[in-house]
Structures are given as structure tokens and as C-alpha cells.
Amino acid sequence: MALIIITIVVMFLVLIFWSFTNLGKTNITKKILWMSLLFGIVFLTTYVTFLISKNSITYPSKEIMHSVQEVLVLMFSGVNGCFFIPAICKSIDNLYQKKIDETHFFRRVILFGVILIILLALECGYMKTTQKGILEIMYSNQ
């Protein structure tokens, strides 16, 4: 479990640094606001994906379900964030630097949104399989 936690922490530190760097010369307040919004969107969509994937899975207790939920949502949010947040941050910086116009920016955001939805649909099945695997390991160790 310690290795998983270390992996999650390192992944988020890299993601935060990468996103912060990709926002370029944007002022610090806007960087924090944009990163908070983007991280919030990724966490929320990953959480909804977890809720959908656990629909037919019965946990022995709520505590176990919450533990699995915390680890999976954090892990998958980090992975999902690495695919989208730095790229969107770069597009935001390009918009502020007038390298792209608003239309081009919104097209990129929509494209990334569609890709995120497709990824989450595929991830839902993987998340369900992961939850079942965790429960099988727990039951076999009893």
C-alpha cells in the first residue's frame, strides 16, 4: 500500500509542476484558478466513473468500499490528469499569449473533452475489473 501512495504522490507532484509550467507567463492567481478547475473536473469525472463501475459490486463493508474508492479515484485521476491537464494548460497559455484565438481554444477543449469521455468509458470497465480483483485478493487472504 505504501508503494501505491508514493506513486500517487509522485504522479500528482509531476502533474502539478508540469501543468504550472505549461501555463507559462500567466499570473499566479489565474494559474491556481485554472489548475483548481481542471483538477476538479478530472476528479469529478473519475469519481462518477468509479460510481458507475461499482454498480454491480458488493463490498463486505462500507469501510472497505471507501478505501478502494479513495485509492482508485486518486490513481485514475492522476492518470487522467496527465493525459489532459498539461495539454489544456498549454492551450490556455497560448490563448493568453494570443497564439490562438478563442474559437481554436474552444475546439481544443471540446476535442479533449470528447477524448476524456471515451477514455472514461473504457476506464469504467477496467475500474470494475480492478475492484473485483481487489475483492478476490481480500477473500483469498482470509
N, CA, C and O atoms as a GROMACS GRO file, in nm:
protein
  568
    1MET      N    1   0.082  -0.120   0.000
    1MET     CA    2   0.000   0.000   0.000
    1MET      C    3   0.087   0.126   0.000
    1MET      O    4   0.051   0.227  -0.061
    2ALA      N    5   0.201   0.119   0.069
    2ALA     CA    6   0.290   0.235   0.074
    2ALA      C    7   0.341   0.271  -0.065
    2ALA      O    8   0.353   0.389  -0.098
    3LEU      N    9   0.370   0.170  -0.146
    3LEU     CA   10   0.418   0.195  -0.282
    3LEU      C   11   0.310   0.265  -0.366
    3LEU      O   12   0.342   0.354  -0.445
    4ILE      N   13   0.186   0.226  -0.348
    4ILE     CA   14   0.075   0.289  -0.421
    4ILE      C   15   0.063   0.435  -0.381
    4ILE      O   16   0.046   0.522  -0.467
    5ILE      N   17   0.072   0.463  -0.252
    5ILE     CA   18   0.060   0.601  -0.204
    5ILE      C   19   0.176   0.686  -0.256
    5ILE      O   20   0.156   0.800  -0.298
    6ILE      N   21   0.297   0.632  -0.252
    6ILE     CA   22   0.414   0.705  -0.303
    6ILE      C   23   0.396   0.733  -0.452
    6ILE      O   24   0.427   0.842  -0.499
    7THR      N   25   0.348   0.634  -0.527
    7THR     CA   26   0.325   0.652  -0.670
    7THR      C   27   0.223   0.762  -0.696
    7THR      O   28   0.244   0.846  -0.784
    8ILE      N   29   0.115   0.763  -0.620
    8ILE     CA   30   0.011   0.866  -0.637
    8ILE      C   31   0.068   1.005  -0.607
    8ILE      O   32   0.045   1.099  -0.682
    9VAL      N   33   0.144   1.017  -0.498
    9VAL     CA   34   0.202   1.147  -0.460
    9VAL      C   35   0.298   1.196  -0.567
    9VAL      O   36   0.291   1.312  -0.608
   10VAL      N   37   0.386   1.109  -0.614
   10VAL     CA   38   0.482   1.148  -0.718
   10VAL      C   39   0.408   1.188  -0.846
   10VAL      O   40   0.443   1.287  -0.909
   11MET      N   41   0.307   1.110  -0.883
   11MET     CA   42   0.231   1.140  -1.004
   11MET      C   43   0.166   1.279  -0.995
   11MET      O   44   0.170   1.355  -1.092
   12PHE      N   45   0.108   1.311  -0.880
   12PHE     CA   46   0.044   1.442  -0.865
   12PHE      C   47   0.145   1.555  -0.858
   12PHE      O   48   0.119   1.664  -0.909
   13LEU      N   49   0.260   1.533  -0.796
   13LEU     CA   50   0.363   1.637  -0.794
   13LEU      C   51   0.412   1.667  -0.935
   13LEU      O   52   0.429   1.784  -0.971
   14VAL      N   53   0.436   1.563  -1.013
   14VAL     CA   54   0.478   1.582  -1.153
   14VAL      C   55   0.368   1.654  -1.231
   14VAL      O   56   0.396   1.746  -1.307
   15LEU      N   57   0.245   1.612  -1.211
   15LEU     CA   58   0.132   1.672  -1.282
   15LEU      C   59   0.117   1.820  -1.247
   15LEU      O   60   0.094   1.903  -1.335
   16ILE      N   61   0.128   1.854  -1.120
   16ILE     CA   62   0.117   1.994  -1.077
   16ILE      C   63   0.230   2.077  -1.137
   16ILE      O   64   0.205   2.185  -1.191
   17PHE      N   65   0.353   2.028  -1.128
   17PHE     CA   66   0.467   2.101  -1.184
   17PHE      C   67   0.454   2.118  -1.335
   17PHE      O   68   0.477   2.227  -1.388
   18TRP      N   69   0.416   2.011  -1.403
   18TRP     CA   70   0.401   2.012  -1.549
   18TRP      C   71   0.293   2.111  -1.590
   18TRP      O   72   0.313   2.189  -1.684
   19SER      N   73   0.180   2.109  -1.523
   19SER     CA   74   0.069   2.198  -1.555
   19SER      C   75   0.107   2.343  -1.526
   19SER      O   76   0.079   2.433  -1.606
   20PHE      N   77   0.170   2.366  -1.412
   20PHE     CA   78   0.212   2.500  -1.373
   20PHE      C   79   0.308   2.557  -1.477
   20PHE      O   80   0.297   2.674  -1.515
   21THR      N   81   0.401   2.475  -1.522
   21THR     CA   82   0.498   2.517  -1.624
   21THR      C   83   0.428   2.546  -1.756
   21THR      O   84   0.462   2.643  -1.824
   22ASN      N   85   0.332   2.462  -1.795
   22ASN     CA   86   0.263   2.482  -1.922
   22ASN      C   87   0.175   2.606  -1.925
   22ASN      O   88   0.140   2.654  -2.032
   23LEU      N   89   0.140   2.658  -1.808
   23LEU     CA   90   0.063   2.783  -1.805
   23LEU      C   91   0.151   2.905  -1.830
   23LEU      O   92   0.101   3.017  -1.837
   24GLY      N   93   0.280   2.884  -1.844
   24GLY     CA   94   0.373   2.987  -1.887
   24GLY      C   95   0.372   3.113  -1.803
   24GLY      O   96   0.388   3.109  -1.681
   25LYS      N   97   0.353   3.227  -1.871
   25LYS     CA   98   0.362   3.357  -1.806
   25LYS      C   99   0.230   3.404  -1.746
   25LYS      O  100   0.218   3.519  -1.702
   26THR      N  101   0.131   3.317  -1.744
   26THR     CA  102   0.003   3.351  -1.682
   26THR      C  103   0.028   3.385  -1.536
   26THR      O  104   0.110   3.322  -1.470
   27ASN      N  105  -0.044   3.486  -1.483
   27ASN     CA  106  -0.018   3.524  -1.344
   27ASN      C  107  -0.060   3.413  -1.248
   27ASN      O  108  -0.143   3.327  -1.281
   28ILE      N  109  -0.002   3.416  -1.131
   28ILE     CA  110  -0.015   3.307  -1.033
   28ILE      C  111  -0.160   3.281  -0.993
   28ILE      O  112  -0.199   3.166  -0.974
   29THR      N  113  -0.239   3.387  -0.979
   29THR     CA  114  -0.379   3.370  -0.940
   29THR      C  115  -0.456   3.292  -1.046
   29THR      O  116  -0.532   3.201  -1.014
   30LYS      N  117  -0.436   3.329  -1.171
   30LYS     CA  118  -0.504   3.259  -1.280
   30LYS      C  119  -0.455   3.115  -1.292
   30LYS      O  120  -0.533   3.024  -1.321
   31LYS      N  121  -0.325   3.094  -1.269
   31LYS     CA  122  -0.272   2.957  -1.272
   31LYS      C  123  -0.342   2.870  -1.168
   31LYS      O  124  -0.384   2.758  -1.197
   32ILE      N  125  -0.354   2.923  -1.047
   32ILE     CA  126  -0.418   2.846  -0.940
   32ILE      C  127  -0.565   2.821  -0.972
   32ILE      O  128  -0.615   2.711  -0.950
   33LEU      N  129  -0.634   2.922  -1.023
   33LEU     CA  130  -0.776   2.905  -1.058
   33LEU      C  131  -0.794   2.802  -1.168
   33LEU      O  132  -0.880   2.713  -1.158
   34TRP      N  133  -0.715   2.812  -1.275
   34TRP     CA  134  -0.727   2.716  -1.385
   34TRP      C  135  -0.693   2.574  -1.341
   34TRP      O  136  -0.763   2.479  -1.376
   35MET      N  137  -0.586   2.561  -1.264
   35MET     CA  138  -0.547   2.428  -1.219
   35MET      C  139  -0.651   2.370  -1.124
   35MET      O  140  -0.680   2.250  -1.130
   36SER      N  141  -0.708   2.452  -1.038
   36SER     CA  142  -0.814   2.404  -0.948
   36SER      C  143  -0.935   2.357  -1.027
   36SER      O  144  -0.991   2.252  -0.999
   37LEU      N  145  -0.974   2.435  -1.127
   37LEU     CA  146  -1.088   2.398  -1.211
   37LEU      C  147  -1.061   2.267  -1.285
   37LEU      O  148  -1.145   2.177  -1.285
   38LEU      N  149  -0.945   2.256  -1.347
   38LEU     CA  150  -0.913   2.137  -1.425
   38LEU      C  151  -0.900   2.013  -1.337
   38LEU      O  152  -0.950   1.906  -1.372
   39PHE      N  153  -0.833   2.026  -1.223
   39PHE     CA  154  -0.822   1.913  -1.130
   39PHE      C  155  -0.960   1.874  -1.079
   39PHE      O  156  -0.990   1.755  -1.065
   40GLY      N  157  -1.044   1.973  -1.050
   40GLY     CA  158  -1.180   1.943  -1.004
   40GLY      C  159  -1.259   1.866  -1.107
   40GLY      O  160  -1.329   1.770  -1.073
   41ILE      N  161  -1.249   1.906  -1.234
   41ILE     CA  162  -1.321   1.836  -1.341
   41ILE      C  163  -1.272   1.692  -1.352
   41ILE      O  164  -1.352   1.600  -1.364
   42VAL      N  165  -1.141   1.673  -1.349
   42VAL     CA  166  -1.085   1.538  -1.361
   42VAL      C  167  -1.127   1.452  -1.242
   42VAL      O  168  -1.166   1.336  -1.261
   43PHE      N  169  -1.119   1.506  -1.120
   43PHE     CA  170  -1.161   1.429  -1.002
   43PHE      C  171  -1.308   1.393  -1.010
   43PHE      O  172  -1.346   1.279  -0.983
   44LEU      N  173  -1.391   1.490  -1.047
   44LEU     CA  174  -1.536   1.465  -1.054
   44LEU      C  175  -1.570   1.358  -1.158
   44LEU      O  176  -1.648   1.268  -1.130
   45THR      N  177  -1.512   1.368  -1.276
   45THR     CA  178  -1.542   1.269  -1.380
   45THR      C  179  -1.489   1.131  -1.342
   45THR      O  180  -1.553   1.030  -1.371
   46THR      N  181  -1.374   1.126  -1.276
   46THR     CA  182  -1.320   0.997  -1.232
   46THR      C  183  -1.406   0.938  -1.121
   46THR      O  184  -1.428   0.817  -1.118
   47TYR      N  185  -1.454   1.022  -1.031
   47TYR     CA  186  -1.542   0.975  -0.923
   47TYR      C  187  -1.672   0.919  -0.980
   47TYR      O  188  -1.718   0.814  -0.935
   48VAL      N  189  -1.731   0.987  -1.076
   48VAL     CA  190  -1.854   0.938  -1.140
   48VAL      C  191  -1.826   0.805  -1.210
   48VAL      O  192  -1.909   0.714  -1.205
   49THR      N  193  -1.712   0.793  -1.274
   49THR     CA  194  -1.674   0.667  -1.338
   49THR      C  195  -1.664   0.556  -1.235
   49THR      O  196  -1.708   0.444  -1.261
   50PHE      N  197  -1.606   0.584  -1.119
   50PHE     CA  198  -1.598   0.484  -1.013
   50PHE      C  199  -1.738   0.443  -0.968
   50PHE      O  200  -1.766   0.324  -0.953
   51LEU      N  201  -1.826   0.540  -0.948
   51LEU     CA  202  -1.962   0.509  -0.904
   51LEU      C  203  -2.035   0.420  -1.004
   51LEU      O  204  -2.106   0.327  -0.965
   52ILE      N  205  -2.017   0.447  -1.131
   52ILE     CA  206  -2.079   0.365  -1.235
   52ILE      C  207  -2.018   0.225  -1.234
   52ILE      O  208  -2.090   0.126  -1.246
   53SER      N  209  -1.886   0.216  -1.220
   53SER     CA  210  -1.819   0.086  -1.227
   53SER      C  211  -1.849  -0.003  -1.107
   53SER      O  212  -1.844  -0.125  -1.119
   54LYS      N  213  -1.880   0.054  -0.993
   54LYS     CA  214  -1.905  -0.027  -0.873
   54LYS      C  215  -2.051  -0.068  -0.860
   54LYS      O  216  -2.090  -0.129  -0.761
   55ASN      N  217  -2.130  -0.034  -0.959
   55ASN     CA  218  -2.274  -0.056  -0.955
   55ASN      C  219  -2.314  -0.199  -0.920
   55ASN      O  220  -2.404  -0.218  -0.839
   56SER      N  221  -2.250  -0.299  -0.976
   56SER     CA  222  -2.289  -0.438  -0.953
   56SER      C  223  -2.194  -0.511  -0.858
   56SER      O  224  -2.199  -0.633  -0.847
   57ILE      N  225  -2.108  -0.437  -0.789
   57ILE     CA  226  -2.010  -0.498  -0.700
   57ILE      C  227  -2.058  -0.480  -0.556
   57ILE      O  228  -2.095  -0.371  -0.514
   58THR      N  229  -2.056  -0.591  -0.481
   58THR     CA  230  -2.095  -0.587  -0.341
   58THR      C  231  -1.971  -0.592  -0.253
   58THR      O  232  -1.892  -0.686  -0.261
   59TYR      N  233  -1.954  -0.491  -0.172
   59TYR     CA  234  -1.842  -0.486  -0.079
   59TYR      C  235  -1.884  -0.542   0.055
   59TYR      O  236  -2.000  -0.528   0.094
   60PRO      N  237  -1.791  -0.607   0.127
   60PRO     CA  238  -1.826  -0.663   0.258
   60PRO      C  239  -1.857  -0.555   0.362
   60PRO      O  240  -1.930  -0.581   0.458
   61SER      N  241  -1.801  -0.435   0.344
   61SER     CA  242  -1.831  -0.326   0.437
   61SER      C  243  -1.810  -0.191   0.367
   61SER      O  244  -1.743  -0.183   0.264
   62LYS      N  245  -1.870  -0.087   0.425
   62LYS     CA  246  -1.854   0.047   0.368
   62LYS      C  247  -1.710   0.097   0.381
   62LYS      O  248  -1.662   0.171   0.295
   63GLU      N  249  -1.642   0.056   0.488
   63GLU     CA  250  -1.504   0.099   0.508
   63GLU      C  251  -1.414   0.048   0.396
   63GLU      O  252  -1.329   0.122   0.345
   64ILE      N  253  -1.433  -0.077   0.359
   64ILE     CA  254  -1.352  -0.135   0.250
   64ILE      C  255  -1.384  -0.063   0.120
   64ILE      O  256  -1.293  -0.031   0.043
   65MET      N  257  -1.512  -0.038   0.094
   65MET     CA  258  -1.551   0.031  -0.028
   65MET      C  259  -1.487   0.170  -0.033
   65MET      O  260  -1.437   0.211  -0.138
   66HIS      N  261  -1.489   0.242   0.077
   66HIS     CA  262  -1.431   0.377   0.080
   66HIS      C  263  -1.280   0.373   0.061
   66HIS      O  264  -1.224   0.461  -0.005
   67SER      N  265  -1.214   0.273   0.117
   67SER     CA  266  -1.069   0.261   0.098
   67SER      C  267  -1.034   0.235  -0.048
   67SER      O  268  -0.945   0.298  -0.104
   68VAL      N  269  -1.106   0.141  -0.108
   68VAL     CA  270  -1.084   0.110  -0.250
   68VAL      C  271  -1.116   0.233  -0.335
   68VAL      O  272  -1.042   0.266  -0.428
   69GLN      N  273  -1.225   0.300  -0.303
   69GLN     CA  274  -1.267   0.419  -0.377
   69GLN      C  275  -1.159   0.527  -0.372
   69GLN      O  276  -1.124   0.585  -0.475
   70GLU      N  277  -1.107   0.555  -0.254
   70GLU     CA  278  -1.005   0.659  -0.240
   70GLU      C  279  -0.883   0.629  -0.326
   70GLU      O  280  -0.833   0.716  -0.398
   71VAL      N  281  -0.834   0.507  -0.317
   71VAL     CA  282  -0.713   0.471  -0.391
   71VAL      C  283  -0.739   0.475  -0.542
   71VAL      O  284  -0.660   0.533  -0.616
   72LEU      N  285  -0.849   0.415  -0.587
   72LEU     CA  286  -0.875   0.410  -0.731
   72LEU      C  287  -0.904   0.548  -0.788
   72LEU      O  288  -0.855   0.582  -0.896
   73VAL      N  289  -0.983   0.628  -0.719
   73VAL     CA  290  -1.014   0.762  -0.771
   73VAL      C  291  -0.888   0.847  -0.777
   73VAL      O  292  -0.867   0.919  -0.875
   74LEU      N  293  -0.804   0.840  -0.675
   74LEU     CA  294  -0.679   0.917  -0.679
   74LEU      C  295  -0.587   0.868  -0.790
   74LEU      O  296  -0.530   0.948  -0.864
   75MET      N  297  -0.571   0.736  -0.801
   75MET     CA  298  -0.481   0.680  -0.902
   75MET      C  299  -0.530   0.715  -1.043
   75MET      O  300  -0.453   0.764  -1.126
   76PHE      N  301  -0.657   0.689  -1.070
   76PHE     CA  302  -0.709   0.715  -1.203
   76PHE      C  303  -0.719   0.864  -1.234
   76PHE      O  304  -0.706   0.904  -1.349
   77SER      N  305  -0.743   0.947  -1.132
   77SER     CA  306  -0.744   1.092  -1.154
   77SER      C  307  -0.606   1.140  -1.196
   77SER      O  308  -0.593   1.226  -1.284
   78GLY      N  309  -0.504   1.086  -1.134
   78GLY     CA  310  -0.368   1.123  -1.172
   78GLY      C  311  -0.336   1.084  -1.315
   78GLY      O  312  -0.277   1.162  -1.390
   79VAL      N  313  -0.375   0.964  -1.351
   79VAL     CA  314  -0.351   0.917  -1.488
   79VAL      C  315  -0.431   1.001  -1.588
   79VAL      O  316  -0.377   1.047  -1.688
   80ASN      N  317  -0.560   1.020  -1.560
   80ASN     CA  318  -0.644   1.101  -1.649
   80ASN      C  319  -0.590   1.243  -1.660
   80ASN      O  320  -0.588   1.302  -1.767
   81GLY      N  321  -0.548   1.297  -1.546
   81GLY     CA  322  -0.494   1.432  -1.546
   81GLY      C  323  -0.370   1.446  -1.632
   81GLY      O  324  -0.353   1.547  -1.700
   82CYS      N  325  -0.284   1.346  -1.631
   82CYS     CA  326  -0.162   1.350  -1.713
   82CYS      C  327  -0.193   1.355  -1.862
   82CYS      O  328  -0.116   1.411  -1.940
   83PHE      N  329  -0.305   1.297  -1.902
   83PHE     CA  330  -0.344   1.300  -2.042
   83PHE      C  331  -0.400   1.435  -2.084
   83PHE      O  332  -0.384   1.475  -2.200
   84PHE      N  333  -0.463   1.507  -1.993
   84PHE     CA  334  -0.541   1.624  -2.033
   84PHE      C  335  -0.497   1.756  -1.974
   84PHE      O  336  -0.490   1.856  -2.045
   85ILE      N  337  -0.468   1.760  -1.846
   85ILE     CA  338  -0.446   1.889  -1.780
   85ILE      C  339  -0.327   1.966  -1.839
   85ILE      O  340  -0.343   2.084  -1.870
   86PRO      N  341  -0.209   1.905  -1.858
   86PRO     CA  342  -0.098   1.983  -1.915
   86PRO      C  343  -0.129   2.035  -2.056
   86PRO      O  344  -0.091   2.147  -2.091
   87ALA      N  345  -0.195   1.954  -2.137
   87ALA     CA  346  -0.227   1.997  -2.274
   87ALA      C  347  -0.326   2.114  -2.273
   87ALA      O  348  -0.311   2.209  -2.350
   88ILE      N  349  -0.425   2.107  -2.187
   88ILE     CA  350  -0.521   2.217  -2.179
   88ILE      C  351  -0.453   2.341  -2.121
   88ILE      O  352  -0.481   2.452  -2.164
   89CYS      N  353  -0.365   2.322  -2.024
   89CYS     CA  354  -0.291   2.435  -1.968
   89CYS      C  355  -0.208   2.504  -2.076
   89CYS      O  356  -0.200   2.627  -2.080
   90LYS      N  357  -0.146   2.426  -2.164
   90LYS     CA  358  -0.068   2.484  -2.274
   90LYS      C  359  -0.160   2.562  -2.367
   90LYS      O  360  -0.122   2.669  -2.416
   91SER      N  361  -0.279   2.510  -2.393
   91SER     CA  362  -0.375   2.582  -2.477
   91SER      C  363  -0.421   2.711  -2.410
   91SER      O  364  -0.439   2.813  -2.478
   92ILE      N  365  -0.439   2.708  -2.280
   92ILE     CA  366  -0.476   2.829  -2.206
   92ILE      C  367  -0.366   2.934  -2.218
   92ILE      O  368  -0.393   3.051  -2.242
   93ASP      N  369  -0.241   2.891  -2.202
   93ASP     CA  370  -0.128   2.983  -2.216
   93ASP      C  371  -0.124   3.040  -2.358
   93ASP      O  372  -0.102   3.159  -2.376
   94ASN      N  373  -0.145   2.954  -2.458
   94ASN     CA  374  -0.147   3.002  -2.597
   94ASN      C  375  -0.258   3.103  -2.619
   94ASN      O  376  -0.240   3.199  -2.694
   95LEU      N  377  -0.372   3.084  -2.554
   95LEU     CA  378  -0.482   3.179  -2.565
   95LEU      C  379  -0.443   3.313  -2.502
   95LEU      O  380  -0.464   3.418  -2.563
   96TYR      N  381  -0.386   3.309  -2.383
   96TYR     CA  382  -0.344   3.433  -2.316
   96TYR      C  383  -0.232   3.504  -2.393
   96TYR      O  384  -0.225   3.627  -2.393
   97GLN      N  385  -0.145   3.428  -2.458
   97GLN     CA  386  -0.033   3.486  -2.534
   97GLN      C  387  -0.076   3.526  -2.676
   97GLN      O  388   0.006   3.573  -2.755
   98LYS      N  389  -0.205   3.507  -2.707
   98LYS     CA  390  -0.263   3.542  -2.838
   98LYS      C  391  -0.203   3.460  -2.953
   98LYS      O  392  -0.200   3.505  -3.067
   99LYS      N  393  -0.155   3.337  -2.921
   99LYS     CA  394  -0.105   3.248  -3.025
   99LYS      C  395  -0.220   3.174  -3.093
   99LYS      O  396  -0.207   3.131  -3.208
  100ILE      N  397  -0.331   3.160  -3.022
  100ILE     CA  398  -0.453   3.102  -3.079
  100ILE      C  399  -0.570   3.192  -3.040
  100ILE      O  400  -0.564   3.266  -2.942
  101ASP      N  401  -0.677   3.186  -3.119
  101ASP     CA  402  -0.796   3.264  -3.084
  101ASP      C  403  -0.892   3.179  -3.002
  101ASP      O  404  -0.870   3.060  -2.981
  102GLU      N  405  -1.000   3.242  -2.955
  102GLU     CA  406  -1.095   3.173  -2.868
  102GLU      C  407  -1.161   3.054  -2.938
  102GLU      O  408  -1.183   2.950  -2.875
  103THR      N  409  -1.191   3.068  -3.065
  103THR     CA  410  -1.255   2.959  -3.139
  103THR      C  411  -1.165   2.836  -3.141
  103THR      O  412  -1.210   2.724  -3.115
  104HIS      N  413  -1.039   2.858  -3.173
  104HIS     CA  414  -0.942   2.748  -3.176
  104HIS      C  415  -0.928   2.686  -3.037
  104HIS      O  416  -0.919   2.564  -3.024
  105PHE      N  417  -0.925   2.769  -2.934
  105PHE     CA  418  -0.913   2.720  -2.796
  105PHE      C  419  -1.033   2.632  -2.761
  105PHE      O  420  -1.016   2.523  -2.707
  106PHE      N  421  -1.153   2.680  -2.790
  106PHE     CA  422  -1.272   2.602  -2.755
  106PHE      C  423  -1.280   2.472  -2.834
  106PHE      O  424  -1.330   2.371  -2.783
  107ARG      N  425  -1.233   2.472  -2.957
  107ARG     CA  426  -1.227   2.347  -3.034
  107ARG      C  427  -1.134   2.247  -2.967
  107ARG      O  428  -1.166   2.128  -2.959
  108ARG      N  429  -1.020   2.294  -2.920
  108ARG     CA  430  -0.926   2.205  -2.850
  108ARG      C  431  -0.988   2.149  -2.722
  108ARG      O  432  -0.976   2.030  -2.692
  109VAL      N  433  -1.055   2.236  -2.647
  109VAL     CA  434  -1.117   2.193  -2.522
  109VAL      C  435  -1.225   2.089  -2.551
  109VAL      O  436  -1.235   1.989  -2.479
  110ILE      N  437  -1.305   2.111  -2.653
  110ILE     CA  438  -1.409   2.014  -2.690
  110ILE      C  439  -1.346   1.882  -2.733
  110ILE      O  440  -1.393   1.775  -2.694
  111LEU      N  441  -1.240   1.889  -2.812
  111LEU     CA  442  -1.170   1.768  -2.854
  111LEU      C  443  -1.118   1.690  -2.734
  111LEU      O  444  -1.135   1.569  -2.725
  112PHE      N  445  -1.053   1.760  -2.641
  112PHE     CA  446  -1.003   1.694  -2.521
  112PHE      C  447  -1.118   1.638  -2.437
  112PHE      O  448  -1.104   1.532  -2.376
  113GLY      N  449  -1.230   1.709  -2.433
  113GLY     CA  450  -1.347   1.660  -2.360
  113GLY      C  451  -1.400   1.531  -2.419
  113GLY      O  452  -1.433   1.438  -2.345
  114VAL      N  453  -1.408   1.524  -2.551
  114VAL     CA  454  -1.455   1.402  -2.617
  114VAL      C  455  -1.358   1.287  -2.591
  114VAL      O  456  -1.400   1.175  -2.563
  115ILE      N  457  -1.229   1.314  -2.602
  115ILE     CA  458  -1.129   1.211  -2.574
  115ILE      C  459  -1.140   1.164  -2.429
  115ILE      O  460  -1.128   1.045  -2.402
  116LEU      N  461  -1.162   1.257  -2.336
  116LEU     CA  462  -1.177   1.221  -2.195
  116LEU      C  463  -1.298   1.131  -2.174
  116LEU      O  464  -1.290   1.034  -2.100
  117ILE      N  465  -1.408   1.162  -2.239
  117ILE     CA  466  -1.529   1.079  -2.225
  117ILE      C  467  -1.504   0.938  -2.279
  117ILE      O  468  -1.545   0.840  -2.217
  118ILE      N  469  -1.436   0.928  -2.393
  118ILE     CA  470  -1.404   0.796  -2.449
  118ILE      C  471  -1.312   0.719  -2.354
  118ILE      O  472  -1.333   0.601  -2.328
  119LEU      N  473  -1.210   0.788  -2.302
  119LEU     CA  474  -1.118   0.725  -2.208
  119LEU      C  475  -1.192   0.677  -2.083
  119LEU      O  476  -1.167   0.567  -2.034
  120LEU      N  477  -1.283   0.760  -2.031
  120LEU     CA  478  -1.357   0.723  -1.910
  120LEU      C  479  -1.450   0.604  -1.936
  120LEU      O  480  -1.469   0.521  -1.847
  121ALA      N  481  -1.506   0.595  -2.055
  121ALA     CA  482  -1.592   0.481  -2.088
  121ALA      C  483  -1.509   0.352  -2.087
  121ALA      O  484  -1.554   0.250  -2.034
  122LEU      N  485  -1.391   0.356  -2.144
  122LEU     CA  486  -1.302   0.239  -2.141
  122LEU      C  487  -1.252   0.212  -2.000
  122LEU      O  488  -1.240   0.097  -1.958
  123GLU      N  489  -1.224   0.318  -1.928
  123GLU     CA  490  -1.172   0.308  -1.792
  123GLU      C  491  -1.275   0.246  -1.697
  123GLU      O  492  -1.238   0.180  -1.600
  124CYS      N  493  -1.401   0.267  -1.724
  124CYS     CA  494  -1.507   0.213  -1.638
  124CYS      C  495  -1.496   0.061  -1.629
  124CYS      O  496  -1.506   0.004  -1.520
  125GLY      N  497  -1.477  -0.005  -1.741
  125GLY     CA  498  -1.461  -0.150  -1.742
  125GLY      C  499  -1.334  -0.193  -1.669
  125GLY      O  500  -1.335  -0.291  -1.594
  126TYR      N  501  -1.227  -0.119  -1.691
  126TYR     CA  502  -1.101  -0.152  -1.624
  126TYR      C  503  -1.114  -0.132  -1.474
  126TYR      O  504  -1.061  -0.211  -1.395
  127MET      N  505  -1.183  -0.027  -1.433
  127MET     CA  506  -1.202   0.000  -1.291
  127MET      C  507  -1.286  -0.109  -1.225
  127MET      O  508  -1.260  -0.148  -1.111
  128LYS      N  509  -1.386  -0.157  -1.296
  128LYS     CA  510  -1.470  -0.266  -1.244
  128LYS      C  511  -1.386  -0.392  -1.224
  128LYS      O  512  -1.396  -0.458  -1.120
  129THR      N  513  -1.305  -0.426  -1.323
  129THR     CA  514  -1.218  -0.543  -1.314
  129THR      C  515  -1.119  -0.528  -1.198
  129THR      O  516  -1.092  -0.625  -1.126
  130THR      N  517  -1.065  -0.409  -1.180
  130THR     CA  518  -0.971  -0.384  -1.071
  130THR      C  519  -1.038  -0.403  -0.936
  130THR      O  520  -0.980  -0.463  -0.846
  131GLN      N  521  -1.160  -0.352  -0.921
  131GLN     CA  522  -1.232  -0.369  -0.794
  131GLN      C  523  -1.259  -0.516  -0.765
  131GLN      O  524  -1.243  -0.562  -0.652
  132LYS      N  525  -1.300  -0.589  -0.867
  132LYS     CA  526  -1.325  -0.733  -0.848
  132LYS      C  527  -1.196  -0.805  -0.809
  132LYS      O  528  -1.198  -0.894  -0.723
  133GLY      N  529  -1.086  -0.768  -0.871
  133GLY     CA  530  -0.957  -0.828  -0.838
  133GLY      C  531  -0.916  -0.799  -0.695
  133GLY      O  532  -0.864  -0.888  -0.626
  134ILE      N  533  -0.937  -0.678  -0.650
  134ILE     CA  534  -0.905  -0.642  -0.511
  134ILE      C  535  -0.988  -0.725  -0.414
  134ILE      O  536  -0.936  -0.776  -0.315
  135LEU      N  537  -1.116  -0.740  -0.443
  135LEU     CA  538  -1.203  -0.819  -0.355
  135LEU      C  539  -1.163  -0.966  -0.355
  135LEU      O  540  -1.166  -1.031  -0.251
  136GLU      N  541  -1.125  -1.020  -0.472
  136GLU     CA  542  -1.080  -1.160  -0.478
  136GLU      C  543  -0.955  -1.181  -0.393
  136GLU      O  544  -0.944  -1.281  -0.323
  137ILE      N  545  -0.862  -1.087  -0.400
  137ILE     CA  546  -0.740  -1.097  -0.319
  137ILE      C  547  -0.776  -1.092  -0.170
  137ILE      O  548  -0.721  -1.167  -0.090
  138MET      N  549  -0.866  -1.003  -0.134
  138MET     CA  550  -0.907  -0.992   0.007
  138MET      C  551  -0.970  -1.122   0.055
  138MET      O  552  -0.938  -1.170   0.164
  139TYR      N  553  -1.060  -1.179  -0.026
  139TYR     CA  554  -1.128  -1.303   0.015
  139TYR      C  555  -1.032  -1.421   0.020
  139TYR      O  556  -1.047  -1.509   0.105
  140SER      N  557  -0.934  -1.424  -0.069
  140SER     CA  558  -0.839  -1.536  -0.068
  140SER      C  559  -0.741  -1.528   0.049
  140SER      O  560  -0.684  -1.630   0.090
  141ASN      N  561  -0.721  -1.409   0.103
  141ASN     CA  562  -0.630  -1.392   0.217
  141ASN      C  563  -0.697  -1.415   0.351
  141ASN      O  564  -0.631  -1.411   0.455
  142GLN      N  565  -0.826  -1.439   0.352
  142GLN     CA  566  -0.897  -1.460   0.479
  142GLN      C  567  -0.885  -1.600   0.527
  142GLN      O  568  -0.938  -1.635   0.633
   0.00000   0.00000   0.00000
